[in-house]
Amino acid sequence: MQSSMLEQFKKDVMEGLSAKPKRLPSKYFYDQRGDELFVQIMHLPEYYLTRAEHEIFREQTENIIQELGISPEKHFELIELGAGDGTKTKELLAKLTANGFSYDYLPIDISQNALNGLKDSLAIELPDVCCRPKQGDYFEVLESLKNGKHQKIVLFLGSNIGNLSDERAADFMNELGKTLNPDDILFLGVDIIKDESIVLPAYNDSAGVTRAFNLNLLERINRELDANFNIENFEHAPEYTVESGVAKSFLKSLENQSVYIRSIDREFHFEKGEKIHTEVSRKYNDEIIEKITENAPLEISSKLSDSNNYFTDYILRISNHF
Ligand SMILES: C[S@@+](CC[C@H](N)C(=O)[O-])C[C@H]1O[C@@H](n2cnc3c(N)ncnc32)[C@H](O)[C@@H]1O
């Protein structure tokens, strides 16, 4: 990890575990082990999100291209925020390349490991794609997007936006909207509000992979910040109700215990039953998308959904009212 990121990690852990209630930012899930576990999560029978969005990318690729309104004559930049392993995006890249579109692909991810894997796999599977990865936090990379001279199509898939509170998502939409030019496009993939019986198992699979993914956050703190979390003393505890439309993941302390983090020289106490909030996964509908974009120069131009209506990809364009 770069030293500036390590300092930020220490600061975020210090702040999060000192807060009441305790919390840890979900972006720290993604070290090498976290990336591997997330790839396994995407293949779990309970994790419908990836399958549903992949279906849209596989079955409606021509539709996506048509709705984007792009043509092979005009070069564009395809920027992907939090690209991960890019499996779904590759369906689109393959079609664009086969149809002679001229574009650069700019995946942005906080995980250098994920970007390396993506670039290597593209070199084999789609060697004609010009891939220019950028490592960093997408909130910080936004600013550097401003100056490109080509049309920008920004992909934000996998309901990654759902990791933000509505307030932060609205700020993000506003910031993103301000970096875009009038013919730029935001392609936003979100999970749709649906029943507990479908959503909750996606965060609590029977094979225990999501549990391992959540607990890896404490193991990462042990590894990188020299802490002594006893993983056996914490339990993965997801929650979701259809009324709230928000899935949350927690790590629950199974006993009264103290944990020492050497690199910040701090001890933290956990009561039995006390929870660390580690992730928010907000679910959406049209009204919520309209609400988080109401103060941003973005408006819904069209949308594509999978055959179960579990997942929707919204196409947002710069609105004229701003
Ligand atoms: C849930 S995965 C989804 C990957 C991909 N978008 C998909 O739909 O399959 C989230 C990805 O976003 C990256 N990520 C999470 N928070 C980030 C942040 N603040 N800035 C940049 N990348 C981030 C992670 O490293 C991970 O690769």
The ligand as a Gaussian input file, in Angstrom:
#p B3LYP/6-31G(d) Opt

LIG

0 1
 C      -18.548000      -4.286000      -5.332000
 S      -17.126000      -4.224000      -6.380000
 C      -17.956000      -3.994000      -7.929000
 C      -17.077000      -4.105000      -9.107000
 C      -17.745000      -3.772000     -10.441000
 N      -18.180000      -2.373000     -10.496000
 C      -18.906000      -4.676000     -10.699000
 O      -20.007000      -4.177000     -10.829000
 O      -18.708000      -5.902000     -10.789000
 C      -16.538000      -2.639000      -5.964000
 C      -15.247000      -2.217000      -6.672000
 O      -15.064000      -0.808000      -6.440000
 C      -13.781000      -0.565000      -5.903000
 N      -13.948000       0.554000      -4.948000
 C      -14.646000       0.563000      -3.792000
 N      -14.621000       1.789000      -3.225000
 C      -13.876000       2.564000      -4.063000
 C      -13.481000       3.925000      -4.049000
 N      -13.865000       4.736000      -3.056000
 N      -12.734000       4.397000      -5.069000
 C      -12.345000       3.586000      -6.088000
 N      -12.682000       2.274000      -6.163000
 C      -13.439000       1.782000      -5.170000
 C      -13.347000      -1.851000      -5.247000
 O      -11.941000      -1.998000      -5.194000
 C      -14.015000      -2.904000      -6.142000
 O      -13.174000      -3.307000      -7.205000

